[in-house]
Amino acid sequence: MRKINLLDWRSELVKQNQKETGVAAAIAVALGLGAWLLTKGYFANQISFQENKNAYIQSEIKILETQIKEVEALEETKAKLISRMNIIDELQKSRPEEVRLFDDMARIIPDGTYFKSAKQTGKQIVFNGVTESSTRVSALMRNVDSVETLSQADLVGRGITTELQGRRRVSNFDLSAIQVPSKAAQAGSEE
């Protein structure tokens, strides 16, 4: 029988398998490295794209912030103008009331009585006057309550004081009243 040496063939087969395994491992490493590089490049590209989007959004936010400031300034200007218009409107509405008030003041003063001064604070008016008799002050108070533009007549401060002026005795008084808007002005303000 012949002797066959199978060792060489087997060692060649082992070397061949090792070589193929090494090549396969190198290809796997190369493919893994390639996949890693592609993934890294993809995500780097995505990050760069997102950073560009964020930068664009930030620039748009700055533009919008300046526009918001301009709108706020316009709103403030608008509020000031509306406030001025309301004041002008109130003055226009109260103009006839002042005329009526002065007309009523002339009508309510009894004979022998006159006002030295009138001071208005808000809707309250304080009249400082002189009369020949303290009874005329009560008539003045009744007259105040009877007119349309004034109400709630009341003596304030020192009330009625009597003094001599020459040979005559006169009474000084301080009278407060509340100015009431006329019915026509109330109807106009409700519209």
C-alpha positions as CSV (number, residue, x, y, z in Angstrom):
1,M,0.0,0.0,0.0
2,R,1.0,3.4,-0.7
3,K,1.6,6.0,1.8
4,I,-0.3,9.3,1.3
5,N,0.9,12.3,3.2
6,L,-2.2,14.2,4.1
7,L,-0.4,16.6,6.4
8,D,0.7,19.0,3.7
9,W,-2.7,19.2,2.2
10,R,-4.2,19.8,5.6
11,S,-1.7,22.4,6.6
12,E,-2.3,24.2,3.2
13,L,-6.1,24.0,3.9
14,V,-5.6,25.5,7.4
15,K,-3.4,28.3,5.9
16,Q,-6.0,28.9,3.2
17,N,-8.7,29.1,5.8
18,Q,-6.6,31.4,8.0
19,K,-5.9,33.6,5.0
20,E,-9.6,33.7,4.0
21,T,-10.6,34.4,7.7
22,G,-8.0,37.3,7.8
23,V,-9.3,38.7,4.5
24,A,-12.9,38.4,5.8
25,A,-11.9,40.1,9.1
26,A,-10.1,42.9,7.2
27,I,-13.2,43.4,4.9
28,A,-15.5,43.4,8.0
29,V,-13.2,45.9,9.7
30,A,-13.1,48.0,6.6
31,L,-16.9,47.8,6.1
32,G,-17.4,48.6,9.8
33,L,-15.0,51.6,9.6
34,G,-16.7,52.7,6.4
35,A,-20.1,52.5,8.0
36,W,-18.9,54.4,11.0
37,L,-17.4,57.1,8.9
38,L,-20.6,57.4,6.8
39,T,-22.7,57.5,10.0
40,K,-20.4,60.1,11.5
41,G,-20.5,62.2,8.4
42,Y,-24.3,61.9,8.2
43,F,-24.8,63.0,11.8
44,A,-22.2,65.8,11.4
45,N,-24.1,67.0,8.3
46,Q,-27.4,66.8,10.3
47,I,-25.8,68.7,13.2
48,S,-24.4,71.4,10.8
49,F,-27.8,71.6,9.1
50,Q,-29.6,72.0,12.4
51,E,-27.1,74.7,13.6
52,N,-27.7,76.6,10.4
53,K,-31.5,76.4,11.0
54,N,-31.0,77.5,14.6
55,A,-28.8,80.5,13.5
56,Y,-31.5,81.4,10.9
57,I,-34.2,81.2,13.6
58,Q,-32.1,83.3,16.0
59,S,-31.7,86.0,13.3
60,E,-35.4,85.9,12.6
61,I,-36.1,86.2,16.4
62,K,-33.9,89.3,16.6
63,I,-35.8,90.8,13.7
64,L,-39.1,90.0,15.4
65,E,-37.9,91.5,18.7
66,T,-37.1,94.8,17.0
67,Q,-40.5,94.7,15.3
68,I,-42.2,93.9,18.6
69,K,-40.4,96.9,20.2
70,E,-41.6,99.1,17.3
71,V,-45.2,97.8,17.8
72,E,-44.9,98.4,21.6
73,A,-43.8,102.0,20.9
74,L,-46.7,102.4,18.5
75,E,-49.1,101.0,21.1
76,E,-47.7,103.5,23.7
77,T,-48.1,106.3,21.2
78,K,-51.6,105.1,20.4
79,A,-52.6,105.0,24.1
80,K,-51.3,108.5,24.6
81,L,-53.2,109.7,21.6
82,I,-56.4,108.0,22.8
83,S,-55.9,109.5,26.2
84,R,-55.6,113.0,24.7
85,M,-58.6,112.4,22.5
86,N,-60.6,111.3,25.6
87,I,-59.5,114.5,27.4
88,I,-60.5,116.6,24.4
89,D,-63.8,114.8,24.1
90,E,-64.5,115.3,27.8
91,L,-63.6,119.0,27.5
92,Q,-65.9,119.3,24.4
93,K,-68.7,117.6,26.4
94,S,-68.2,119.7,29.5
95,R,-68.0,123.0,27.6
96,P,-71.8,123.6,27.6
97,E,-71.9,122.5,31.2
98,E,-69.6,125.3,32.2
99,V,-71.8,127.8,30.4
100,R,-74.9,126.3,32.2
101,L,-73.0,126.4,35.5
102,F,-72.2,130.1,35.2
103,D,-75.7,130.8,34.0
104,D,-77.1,128.9,37.0
105,M,-74.7,130.7,39.3
106,A,-76.1,134.0,38.2
107,R,-79.7,132.8,38.7
108,I,-79.2,131.2,42.2
109,I,-77.7,134.3,43.9
110,P,-80.4,136.1,45.9
111,D,-80.5,139.9,46.0
112,G,-78.0,141.3,48.4
113,T,-75.5,138.4,48.0
114,Y,-72.4,138.1,45.9
115,F,-69.6,135.6,45.5
116,K,-66.0,136.8,46.2
117,S,-64.5,133.6,44.8
118,A,-65.3,130.1,43.6
119,K,-62.8,127.2,43.7
120,Q,-63.4,123.9,41.9
121,T,-61.7,120.7,42.9
122,G,-62.9,117.8,40.7
123,K,-66.7,118.1,40.8
124,Q,-66.8,120.0,44.1
125,I,-67.1,123.8,44.0
126,V,-66.6,125.9,47.1
127,F,-68.1,129.4,46.9
128,N,-66.8,132.2,49.2
129,G,-69.3,135.0,49.4
130,V,-70.8,137.9,51.3
131,T,-74.4,138.6,52.0
132,E,-76.4,141.2,53.8
133,S,-78.3,138.6,55.9
134,S,-77.6,135.0,56.9
135,T,-81.1,134.0,55.8
136,R,-80.1,134.7,52.3
137,V,-77.5,132.0,52.6
138,S,-80.3,129.5,53.3
139,A,-82.2,130.8,50.3
140,L,-79.0,130.4,48.2
141,M,-78.7,126.8,49.5
142,R,-82.3,126.0,48.4
143,N,-81.6,127.6,45.0
144,V,-78.5,125.5,44.6
145,D,-80.5,122.3,45.1
146,S,-83.2,123.5,42.7
147,V,-80.9,124.0,39.7
148,E,-79.9,121.2,37.3
149,T,-76.1,121.7,37.4
150,L,-75.5,121.8,41.2
151,S,-76.5,119.7,44.2
152,Q,-75.7,118.9,47.8
153,A,-75.3,122.5,49.0
154,D,-73.5,122.6,52.4
155,L,-71.7,125.1,54.6
156,V,-68.0,124.4,55.0
157,G,-65.2,125.7,57.1
158,R,-66.2,128.4,59.4
159,G,-69.8,128.5,58.1
160,I,-71.4,131.9,58.4
161,T,-69.5,134.7,60.1
162,T,-70.8,138.2,60.7
163,E,-68.7,141.3,60.7
164,L,-69.2,145.0,60.5
165,Q,-68.2,146.9,57.3
166,G,-68.6,150.5,58.0
167,R,-72.1,150.9,59.4
168,R,-73.4,147.8,57.8
169,R,-73.4,144.3,59.2
170,V,-72.5,141.6,56.6
171,S,-72.2,137.9,56.7
172,N,-69.3,136.0,55.1
173,F,-69.9,132.4,54.1
174,D,-68.2,129.4,52.5
175,L,-70.6,127.1,50.7
176,S,-69.8,123.9,48.9
177,A,-71.8,122.2,46.1
178,I,-71.3,119.3,43.8
179,Q,-71.4,120.0,40.0
180,V,-73.8,117.5,38.4
181,P,-73.6,116.8,34.7
182,S,-76.7,117.9,32.8
183,K,-79.1,115.2,31.5
184,A,-78.1,116.1,27.9
185,A,-74.4,115.6,28.7
186,Q,-75.2,112.3,30.5
187,A,-77.2,111.1,27.4
188,G,-74.2,112.1,25.2
189,S,-71.7,110.2,27.3
190,E,-73.8,107.0,27.3
191,E,-73.6,106.9,23.5
